[in-house]
Amino acid sequence: MSTLIRGGTLVSAEQTWVADILCVDGKIAAVGPSLEAPTGATIIDAGGQYVMPGGIDPHTHMQLPFMGTVASEDFYTGTAAAMAGGTTSIIDFVIPDPEQSILDAYKTWRGWAEKSAADYGFHVAITWWDESVRADMGTLVREEGINSFKHFMAYKGAIMADDELLYNSFTRSLELGAMPTVHAENGELVFQLQKKLIEEGITGPEGHPLSRPPAAEGEAANRALRFAEVIGVPLYIVHVSTSDALDEIKRAKAAGQRVYGEVLAGHLMIDESVYQNPDWDTAAAHVMSPPFRSPEHQAALWKGLQGGALQTTATDHCCFCADQKGMGKDNFAQIPNGTAGVEDRMSVLWTHGVGTGRLTMNEFVAATSANAAKIFNIYPRKGSLQIGADADLVIWDPAATKTISVKTHHQNVDYNIFEGMPVTGLASHTFSRGELTWVDGDLRAVKGAGKYIKRPAFSADFEALARQIAK
């Protein structure tokens, strides 16, 4: 099968130029001006539009069992919705229960993901520690293509990683050439503040941000970075939501540490006033961790993305419907944490990044695909327009507009955190390994068409990674 995309303006993380792209058997076969179409090839006119690498969302939670329920979005519905918005790959999370074999958990998630419409990979969370976990980390890296391990510094009494676990897992990651990642919030402080607020009668969603102050994130980010500094391993901090954590990243970078920061589209655009909404369901719909913050933090995050302290954008896509959120009707600490966004990330970032001059088009590509591919070692197979790369592409219409709404989105959840937001710049065509999965509003995602993408380990000194990101 071959497809020729003709007449578009190509945009990679490094350059912008006018050329055609020929895709053959799921790969980019040729890039250049006035390419000839092979016999029988499908020809798509991209005149007036941009052709970019498909988005990579490095932080999703499809079908996640969490807080007594299961996320409403499974691997098919979630990845199909992603492709409607121009995202062609995700990296999800395997989250073992404490004392559960991390290999067994990995196998369970792989089974759930077989229905995925888009290509996918996994980070594996380390939620407990003994010698079997140490051994299984080696198996996952060497045999299963896992090169990143997640550590939740929050959620006391469930999956929280204490300092001993951080030390053991970070050290093992360095031995294996894998990347530790952290959810940076001080779990003990959050736990104590939750108890205090409930005792004071603050039980609604407004208590959620009060129990997770910016300092709790800053402290945890600093602690994780200091562990990484002493051990000598790079660190990736997910969903940075505060200037407190961002300042710790900047400090570590200035001291020569290799640290990578991720920001969510939601944290860039939504502020903490949502938790004061008098409608309980609307306020609860926005309960996620870390919570949405004040506009001052949002401004700092944009500057961090512009200045390179933050390299990737994600969604933390983890959907719970109104009836599930209602489990915490009398106690905000029991509201399942999670929001959606995998369908809207690209258009929101284009509108409020490129459209406002905060980001160039090349920076947009870097932040939505190329940097994630580089950091997690699947570049240039993903996140590039190079010959031989997977033909994961999006044709982007910069003039197309819509208003984001739960009534028209494809995500399997009954609210949208970007409800009512007008956006300019949308995917007109999305390709997954050369197959059209979205065409001008027609979703053609195929259940089970996605492939698991192994991510090779890095050399122990991570020099190759540092060179890639520096380009």
C-alpha positions as CSV (number, residue, x, y, z in Angstrom):
1,M,0.0,0.0,0.0
2,S,1.3,3.5,-0.9
3,T,0.1,7.0,-0.3
4,L,1.5,10.2,-1.7
5,I,0.9,13.4,0.4
6,R,1.4,16.2,-2.1
7,G,1.9,19.9,-1.8
8,G,2.0,20.3,2.0
9,T,4.4,22.3,4.1
10,L,6.4,19.9,6.2
11,V,7.1,20.8,9.8
12,S,9.5,18.8,11.9
13,A,11.1,19.8,15.2
14,E,14.1,21.1,13.3
15,Q,12.9,22.7,10.1
16,T,10.0,23.8,7.8
17,W,10.0,23.2,4.1
18,V,7.7,22.4,1.2
19,A,7.8,18.9,-0.1
20,D,5.9,15.7,-0.8
21,I,5.9,12.6,1.4
22,L,5.5,9.1,0.0
23,C,4.4,6.4,2.4
24,V,4.9,2.8,1.5
25,D,4.0,-0.2,3.6
26,G,3.6,1.9,6.8
27,K,6.9,3.7,6.4
28,I,8.1,7.1,5.0
29,A,9.7,6.0,1.7
30,A,10.6,9.3,0.2
31,V,10.5,13.0,1.0
32,G,11.1,15.6,-1.7
33,P,9.6,18.0,-4.2
34,S,7.4,16.8,-7.0
35,L,7.5,13.1,-6.2
36,E,6.0,10.7,-8.6
37,A,3.1,8.5,-7.3
38,P,3.6,4.8,-7.7
39,T,1.0,2.9,-9.7
40,G,-2.2,2.5,-7.6
41,A,-1.1,5.0,-4.9
42,T,-3.6,7.1,-3.0
43,I,-2.9,10.8,-3.6
44,I,-3.8,13.3,-1.0
45,D,-3.6,17.1,-1.6
46,A,-2.2,18.8,1.4
47,G,-2.0,22.3,-0.2
48,G,-2.4,25.1,2.3
49,Q,-1.8,22.7,5.2
50,Y,1.1,21.5,7.4
51,V,2.3,17.9,7.5
52,M,3.8,16.9,10.8
53,P,4.7,13.9,12.8
54,G,1.7,12.5,14.6
55,G,1.4,13.4,18.3
56,I,2.9,11.2,21.0
57,D,1.2,11.5,24.4
58,P,3.7,10.1,26.9
59,H,1.2,10.1,29.8
60,T,-2.1,8.3,29.6
61,H,-4.1,5.9,31.8
62,M,-6.5,3.8,29.7
63,Q,-8.7,1.3,31.5
64,L,-6.9,2.0,34.8
65,P,-8.2,0.4,38.0
66,F,-8.0,3.2,40.5
67,M,-9.6,4.3,43.8
68,G,-12.3,1.6,43.7
69,T,-13.3,1.9,40.1
70,V,-12.0,1.6,36.6
71,A,-11.3,4.4,34.1
72,S,-14.1,4.7,31.6
73,E,-11.8,4.9,28.6
74,D,-10.3,1.6,27.3
75,F,-7.4,1.2,25.0
76,Y,-9.6,1.2,21.9
77,T,-11.8,4.2,22.7
78,G,-9.0,6.2,24.0
79,T,-6.6,5.7,21.1
80,A,-9.4,6.2,18.6
81,A,-10.2,9.6,20.2
82,A,-6.5,10.4,20.2
83,M,-6.3,10.0,16.4
84,A,-9.3,12.3,15.9
85,G,-7.1,15.0,17.4
86,G,-3.8,14.1,15.6
87,T,-2.1,11.9,18.2
88,T,-0.9,8.6,16.9
89,S,1.0,7.0,19.8
90,I,0.6,6.8,23.6
91,I,2.8,5.7,26.4
92,D,0.5,4.3,29.1
93,F,1.3,3.0,32.6
94,V,1.4,-0.4,34.2
95,I,0.6,0.1,37.9
96,P,1.1,-3.1,39.9
97,D,-0.6,-3.5,43.3
98,P,1.8,-3.6,46.2
99,E,3.4,-7.0,46.4
100,Q,2.0,-8.0,42.9
101,S,4.6,-9.3,40.5
102,I,5.5,-6.4,38.2
103,L,5.8,-8.9,35.3
104,D,2.3,-10.2,35.9
105,A,0.9,-6.7,36.0
106,Y,2.7,-5.9,32.7
107,K,1.2,-9.0,31.1
108,T,-2.2,-7.9,32.2
109,W,-1.8,-4.4,30.7
110,R,-0.5,-5.9,27.5
111,G,-3.6,-8.0,27.2
112,W,-5.9,-5.0,27.8
113,A,-3.9,-3.0,25.2
114,E,-4.4,-5.5,22.4
115,K,-7.5,-3.6,21.4
116,S,-5.6,-0.4,20.9
117,A,-6.1,1.4,17.6
118,A,-2.8,3.3,17.9
119,D,0.7,2.2,18.6
120,Y,1.5,2.2,22.3
121,G,4.2,1.6,24.9
122,F,4.3,1.4,28.7
123,H,6.0,2.9,31.7
124,V,6.0,0.4,34.6
125,A,5.4,1.7,38.1
126,I,7.5,0.5,41.0
127,T,5.0,0.3,43.9
128,W,7.0,-2.0,46.3
129,W,10.4,-3.5,46.6
130,D,12.2,-6.8,47.1
131,E,14.7,-8.8,45.1
132,S,12.0,-10.1,42.8
133,V,11.2,-6.6,41.7
134,R,14.8,-5.9,41.1
135,A,15.1,-9.0,38.9
136,D,11.9,-8.4,37.1
137,M,13.0,-4.8,36.2
138,G,15.9,-6.4,34.4
139,T,13.6,-8.7,32.5
140,L,11.3,-5.9,31.5
141,V,14.2,-3.8,30.1
142,R,16.1,-6.6,28.4
143,E,13.2,-8.6,27.0
144,E,10.1,-6.4,26.8
145,G,11.5,-3.1,25.7
146,I,10.6,-1.1,28.9
147,N,13.0,1.8,29.5
148,S,11.2,3.9,32.1
149,F,9.9,3.2,35.6
150,K,7.3,5.3,37.4
151,H,7.3,6.3,41.1
152,F,4.3,7.8,42.8
153,M,5.5,10.0,45.6
154,A,1.8,10.5,46.5
155,Y,-1.2,8.2,47.4
156,K,-0.1,7.1,50.9
157,G,-1.5,3.7,51.9
158,A,-1.7,2.6,48.3
159,I,1.0,3.0,45.8
160,M,3.3,5.6,47.3
161,A,7.0,5.2,47.0
162,D,9.0,5.9,50.1
163,D,12.6,7.0,50.1
164,E,14.0,3.5,50.4
165,L,12.1,2.4,47.3
166,L,13.3,5.5,45.4
167,Y,16.9,4.7,46.3
168,N,16.6,1.1,45.3
169,S,14.6,1.6,42.1
170,F,16.7,4.7,40.9
171,T,19.9,2.7,41.4
172,R,18.5,-0.3,39.5
173,S,17.3,2.0,36.7
174,L,20.8,3.4,36.3
175,E,22.3,-0.2,36.1
176,L,19.8,-1.1,33.4
177,G,20.0,2.2,31.4
178,A,16.3,3.0,32.2
179,M,14.8,6.3,33.0
180,P,13.1,6.8,36.4
181,T,10.0,9.0,36.3
182,V,8.2,10.5,39.3
183,H,4.8,11.9,40.2
184,A,6.1,14.6,42.6
185,E,3.9,15.3,45.5
186,N,4.7,14.8,49.2
187,G,2.3,12.0,50.0
188,E,2.5,12.3,53.8
189,L,1.8,16.0,53.7
190,V,-1.2,15.5,51.4
191,F,-2.5,12.7,53.6
192,Q,-2.3,14.8,56.8
193,L,-3.9,17.9,55.1
194,Q,-6.8,15.7,53.8
195,K,-7.5,14.5,57.3
196,K,-7.3,18.0,58.7
197,L,-9.6,19.5,56.1
198,I,-12.2,16.7,56.5
199,E,-12.2,17.3,60.2
200,E,-12.8,21.0,59.6
201,G,-15.9,20.1,57.5
202,I,-14.4,20.9,54.1
203,T,-15.6,17.8,52.2
204,G,-16.3,19.1,48.7
205,P,-14.0,19.4,45.7
206,E,-12.8,22.8,46.9
207,G,-10.8,20.8,49.5
208,H,-8.8,19.0,46.8
209,P,-6.3,21.8,45.9
210,L,-6.1,22.9,49.5
211,S,-4.8,19.4,50.4
212,R,-2.2,19.5,47.7
213,P,-0.5,22.9,47.9
214,P,2.3,23.9,45.5
215,A,4.9,23.4,48.2
216,A,4.0,19.7,48.4
217,E,5.0,19.4,44.8
218,G,8.1,21.5,45.1
219,E,9.4,19.5,48.0
220,A,8.9,16.2,46.3
221,A,10.5,17.4,43.1
222,N,13.5,18.6,45.0
223,R,13.8,15.3,46.9
224,A,13.5,13.2,43.8
225,L,16.1,15.3,42.1
226,R,18.5,15.1,45.0
227,F,18.2,11.3,44.9
228,A,18.8,11.3,41.2
229,E,21.8,13.7,41.7
230,V,23.4,11.4,44.3
231,I,22.8,8.2,42.4
232,G,23.8,9.8,39.0
233,V,20.7,8.9,37.1
234,P,18.6,11.2,34.8
235,L,15.1,11.9,35.9
236,Y,11.8,12.6,34.2
237,I,9.2,14.5,36.2
238,V,5.6,14.1,35.0
239,H,2.8,16.6,35.0
240,V,4.8,19.6,36.5
241,S,2.0,22.0,37.7
242,T,3.8,24.6,39.8
243,S,6.5,27.2,39.6
244,D,7.8,25.5,42.8
245,A,8.6,22.3,40.9
246,L,9.7,24.1,37.8
247,D,12.2,26.1,39.9
248,E,13.7,22.9,41.2
249,I,14.1,21.6,37.7
250,K,15.8,24.8,36.6
251,R,18.1,24.6,39.6
252,A,19.1,21.0,38.9
253,K,19.6,21.8,35.2
254,A,21.9,24.7,36.1
255,A,23.9,22.4,38.3
256,G,24.4,20.0,35.4
257,Q,21.8,17.4,36.1
258,R,19.9,15.6,33.3
259,V,16.3,16.2,34.2
260,Y,13.3,16.3,31.8
261,G,9.9,17.9,32.6
262,E,6.4,17.2,31.3
263,V,3.5,19.7,31.4
264,L,-0.1,18.9,30.8
265,A,-2.3,20.9,28.4
266,G,-4.8,21.2,31.2
267,H,-2.3,22.7,33.6
268,L,-1.4,25.3,31.0
269,M,-5.0,26.3,30.4
270,I,-7.3,25.7,33.4
271,D,-7.0,27.4,36.8
272,E,-8.0,26.4,40.3
273,S,-11.2,28.4,40.2
274,V,-12.9,25.3,38.7
275,Y,-13.0,23.8,42.2
276,Q,-15.2,26.6,43.4
277,N,-18.0,25.8,40.9
278,P,-21.3,25.6,42.9
279,D,-22.3,22.6,40.7
280,W,-20.6,19.6,42.6
281,D,-20.4,17.4,39.5
282,T,-18.6,20.1,37.5
283,A,-16.2,20.8,40.2
284,A,-15.5,17.1,40.8
285,A,-15.0,16.5,37.1
286,H,-11.8,18.6,37.4
287,V,-10.4,16.6,40.4
288,M,-7.0,15.3,39.3
289,S,-3.5,15.2,40.9
290,P,-1.7,17.5,41.0
291,P,-4.7,19.9,40.9
292,F,-5.2,22.8,38.6
293,R,-3.3,25.8,39.9
294,S,-3.5,29.6,40.0
295,P,-2.9,31.7,36.9
296,E,0.6,32.6,38.2
297,H,1.7,29.0,38.0
298,Q,0.2,28.7,34.5
299,A,2.2,31.7,33.3
300,A,5.4,30.1,34.8
301,L,4.7,26.8,33.0
302,W,4.3,28.4,29.7
303,K,7.7,30.1,30.2
304,G,9.2,26.8,31.2
305,L,7.9,25.2,28.0
306,Q,9.1,28.2,25.9
307,G,12.5,28.2,27.6
308,G,13.2,24.5,27.4
309,A,13.0,23.6,31.1
310,L,9.9,21.6,30.2
311,Q,10.3,19.4,27.1
312,T,7.1,17.4,26.6
313,T,3.4,17.9,26.7
314,A,0.9,15.3,27.8
315,T,-2.6,14.8,29.1
316,D,-2.6,12.3,32.0
317,H,-5.7,11.1,30.3
318,C,-7.6,9.2,32.9
319,C,-11.4,9.3,32.6
320,F,-14.0,8.9,35.3
321,C,-17.7,9.7,34.6
322,A,-20.0,11.6,36.9
323,D,-21.3,8.5,38.6
324,Q,-17.8,7.4,39.4
325,K,-16.8,10.9,40.6
326,G,-19.8,10.7,42.9
327,M,-18.1,8.1,45.0
328,G,-16.5,11.0,46.8
329,K,-19.7,13.0,47.3
330,D,-19.1,13.3,51.0
331,N,-15.3,13.2,51.0
332,F,-13.2,14.9,48.3
333,A,-10.3,12.5,49.1
334,Q,-12.4,9.7,47.7
335,I,-13.2,11.4,44.3
336,P,-11.4,9.3,41.7
337,N,-8.6,11.4,40.4
338,G,-8.4,12.0,36.7
339,T,-9.5,14.0,33.7
340,A,-9.5,13.6,29.9
341,G,-7.8,15.4,27.1
342,V,-6.1,13.0,24.7
343,E,-8.3,14.2,21.8
344,D,-7.8,17.9,22.4
345,R,-4.1,18.3,23.4
346,M,-2.9,19.1,19.9
347,S,-5.5,21.7,19.0
348,V,-5.4,23.4,22.4
349,L,-1.6,23.7,22.3
350,W,-1.6,24.9,18.7
351,T,-4.3,27.5,19.4
352,H,-2.7,28.8,22.6
353,G,0.9,28.1,21.8
354,V,1.5,28.7,18.1
355,G,-1.6,30.9,17.6
356,T,-0.4,33.3,20.3
357,G,3.3,33.3,19.4
358,R,4.3,31.5,22.5
359,L,5.6,28.6,20.4
360,T,6.9,28.3,16.9
361,M,5.6,25.5,14.7
362,N,8.8,23.6,15.2
363,E,8.7,24.0,18.9
364,F,5.1,22.7,18.8
365,V,6.3,19.5,17.0
366,A,9.1,19.1,19.5
367,A,6.7,19.5,22.5
368,T,4.0,17.2,21.1
369,S,6.0,14.4,19.6
370,A,9.7,14.6,18.9
371,N,11.0,15.3,22.4
372,A,8.9,12.4,23.9
373,A,10.3,10.1,21.1
374,K,13.9,11.2,21.9
375,I,13.6,11.0,25.7
376,F,12.0,7.5,25.6
377,N,14.3,6.3,22.8
378,I,12.0,5.7,19.9
379,Y,13.3,8.5,17.7
380,P,13.5,8.7,14.7
381,R,11.1,5.8,14.3
382,K,8.5,8.0,15.9
383,G,8.3,11.8,16.1
384,S,10.2,12.5,12.8
385,L,9.6,13.0,9.1
386,Q,12.8,11.0,8.1
387,I,12.9,8.3,5.5
388,G,12.4,5.0,7.2
389,A,10.3,6.4,10.0
390,D,6.9,5.0,10.7
391,A,4.3,6.9,8.7
392,D,2.6,8.3,11.7
393,L,1.5,11.6,10.3
394,V,-1.0,14.4,10.7
395,I,-2.1,16.8,8.1
396,W,-2.9,20.0,10.0
397,D,-5.3,22.6,8.7
398,P,-4.3,25.8,10.4
399,A,-7.6,27.5,9.4
400,A,-10.0,24.9,10.6
401,T,-12.0,25.8,13.7
402,K,-14.3,24.2,16.2
403,T,-15.6,24.7,19.8
404,I,-14.6,21.8,22.0
405,S,-17.6,20.1,23.6
406,V,-18.6,16.9,25.3
407,K,-21.4,16.7,22.7
408,T,-19.0,16.2,19.8
409,H,-15.9,14.7,21.3
410,H,-15.0,11.0,20.8
411,Q,-13.6,10.4,24.3
412,N,-15.6,8.0,26.4
413,V,-16.4,10.3,29.3
414,D,-19.4,12.6,30.0
415,Y,-17.5,15.9,30.5
416,N,-14.7,17.8,28.8
417,I,-12.3,20.0,30.8
418,F,-12.0,22.3,27.8
419,E,-15.7,22.6,27.3
420,G,-16.6,25.7,25.3
421,M,-13.1,26.5,24.3
422,P,-12.8,27.7,20.6
423,V,-9.7,26.4,18.9
424,T,-8.2,27.2,15.5
425,G,-6.0,24.5,13.9
426,L,-7.2,20.9,13.6
427,A,-6.1,17.6,12.2
428,S,-7.7,17.1,8.7
429,H,-6.0,13.7,8.2
430,T,-4.3,11.3,10.6
431,F,-2.2,8.4,9.5
432,S,-1.1,5.5,11.7
433,R,1.7,3.7,10.0
434,G,0.4,4.9,6.7
435,E,-3.2,4.0,7.3
436,L,-5.8,6.8,7.3
437,T,-7.5,6.7,10.7
438,W,-9.1,10.2,10.6
439,V,-10.3,12.0,7.5
440,D,-12.1,15.4,7.8
441,G,-14.3,14.3,10.6
442,D,-14.6,10.6,9.7
443,L,-13.0,8.4,12.3
444,R,-11.6,5.3,10.8
445,A,-9.7,3.9,13.7
446,V,-9.5,0.1,13.7
447,K,-9.7,-1.9,16.9
448,G,-6.6,-3.9,17.5
449,A,-4.6,-2.2,14.7
450,G,-2.1,-0.7,17.2
451,K,1.3,-2.3,17.8
452,Y,3.3,-2.5,21.0
453,I,6.5,-0.5,20.5
454,K,9.6,-1.7,22.4
455,R,11.8,1.1,23.7
456,P,15.5,0.1,23.9
457,A,17.5,0.8,27.0
458,F,20.1,3.6,27.0
459,S,23.7,3.2,27.7
460,A,24.4,3.7,31.4
461,D,25.9,7.1,30.9
462,F,22.9,8.3,28.9
463,E,25.2,10.3,26.6
464,A,23.2,9.4,23.5
465,L,20.0,10.8,25.0
466,A,21.7,14.0,26.0
467,R,23.0,14.5,22.4
468,Q,19.5,13.8,21.0
469,I,17.8,16.3,23.2
470,A,20.4,18.9,22.5
471,K,19.8,18.8,18.7
